[in-house]
Amino acid sequence: VKLADDEDGSVRLLNAASREVESPQDLLGQIMLAKGRRATEATDKNGVSSRSHAVCQIQIKGRRRGVLTLIDCAGSERRHDSMYHSSERQKESAEINASLYALKECIRARASKNRRIPFRSSSLTRILKESFERD
């Protein structure tokens, strides 16, 4: 996913699909469609391992506006478990682990009331920027 910073400080997902839904059933249908596009691959430890994070942002319009962001994180892998993978798979695992570490650091900073939250460390945490900044 490519990201862009807007002038107002928000982060936009450039090549993400956007759909309007009219009912809860439409929303579930779109979520299932997105789930089918998710990158998965068999590993030694898991027959269907997520190889990417999934992001679903639900924008609520009307009188009560807001954004609900749902993230399904790819699982981390121990280095020992991935040492026999191809170099491409090892790089993928390292990127997943790095983004999960960045997420952990942002959560720690937010929980400790730290004024500086390191959300720029990964695409995942950049997407969640507004969630970390709001009370």
C-alpha positions in Angstrom: 0.0 0.0 0.0 1.3 3.4 -0.8 0.7 6.2 1.7 0.5 10.0 1.4 0.4 12.7 4.0 -2.4 15.2 3.5 -2.0 18.9 4.4 -4.2 18.4 7.5 -1.8 15.8 8.8 -3.9 12.8 8.0 -2.6 9.8 6.2 -4.3 8.6 3.0 -4.0 5.1 1.5 -3.4 5.8 -2.2 -4.1 2.4 -3.9 -6.7 1.1 -1.5 -10.2 0.1 -2.7 -13.0 2.3 -1.4 -16.7 1.2 -1.5 -19.9 2.7 -0.2 -22.2 0.3 1.5 -25.9 0.6 2.4 -26.4 -2.2 4.9 -24.5 -4.4 7.4 -24.7 -7.2 4.8 -23.0 -5.0 2.2 -20.3 -4.3 4.7 -19.7 -8.0 5.5 -19.6 -8.8 1.8 -16.9 -6.2 1.2 -14.9 -7.5 4.2 -15.1 -11.0 2.8 -14.0 -9.8 -0.6 -11.0 -8.0 0.9 -10.2 -11.2 3.0 -9.9 -13.1 -0.3 -7.3 -10.7 -1.6 -5.1 -11.0 1.4 -1.6 -12.5 0.8 -1.3 -15.9 2.5 1.2 -18.7 2.1 1.9 -22.0 3.8 4.8 -22.1 6.2 6.4 -24.9 8.3 4.4 -23.8 11.3 1.1 -22.8 9.7 -0.8 -24.0 6.6 -2.3 -20.6 5.9 0.0 -17.9 7.2 -1.0 -14.3 6.6 1.9 -12.6 4.8 0.5 -9.1 5.1 -1.5 -7.0 7.5 -5.1 -6.2 6.5 -6.7 -2.8 7.1 -10.3 -2.0 7.0 -11.3 1.6 7.6 -15.0 2.3 8.0 -16.0 5.9 7.5 -19.2 6.8 9.2 -21.0 9.7 7.6 -24.0 11.8 8.6 -24.7 13.6 11.8 -22.3 11.5 13.9 -19.1 11.2 11.9 -16.1 9.1 12.6 -13.7 6.5 11.3 -13.4 2.9 12.7 -10.1 1.3 11.7 -9.8 -2.5 11.9 -6.4 -4.1 11.6 -5.7 -7.8 11.3 -2.0 -8.2 11.8 0.1 -10.8 10.1 1.7 -13.1 12.7 5.2 -12.7 13.7 7.8 -15.4 13.1 10.7 -16.4 15.1 14.0 -16.1 13.2 14.6 -19.8 13.9 11.3 -20.8 12.3 12.0 -18.9 9.1 15.7 -19.6 8.6 15.0 -22.2 5.9 12.7 -19.9 3.9 13.7 -18.3 0.7 15.4 -14.9 0.9 12.2 -13.2 -0.3 10.2 -14.9 2.5 12.8 -14.0 5.1 12.7 -10.4 4.0 8.9 -10.5 4.2 9.1 -12.0 7.8 11.5 -9.3 8.8 9.2 -6.6 7.5 6.2 -8.1 9.3 8.2 -8.3 12.6 9.5 -4.7 12.2 6.0 -3.4 11.7 4.7 -5.3 14.7 7.6 -4.0 16.8 6.7 -0.4 15.7 3.1 -1.0 16.7 4.2 -2.3 20.1 6.4 0.8 20.6 3.5 3.2 19.7 1.2 1.4 22.1 3.8 1.6 24.8 4.3 5.3 24.2 0.6 6.0 24.2 0.1 4.0 27.4 2.9 5.8 29.2 1.3 9.2 28.1 4.5 10.0 26.1 4.0 13.1 24.0 6.1 11.6 21.2 4.5 8.6 19.6 6.8 7.0 17.0 4.1 6.3 14.4 6.4 7.1 11.4 8.3 3.8 12.0 6.1 1.7 9.7 3.2 2.0 7.2 1.0 0.2 9.7 1.5 2.7 12.5 1.3 5.6 10.0 -2.2 4.4 9.1 -3.1 4.3 12.8 -1.6 7.8 13.4 -5.0 9.5 14.2 -5.9 6.7 16.6 -2.7 7.3 18.6 -3.1 11.0 18.7 -6.7 11.2 19.8 -7.9 11.0 23.4 
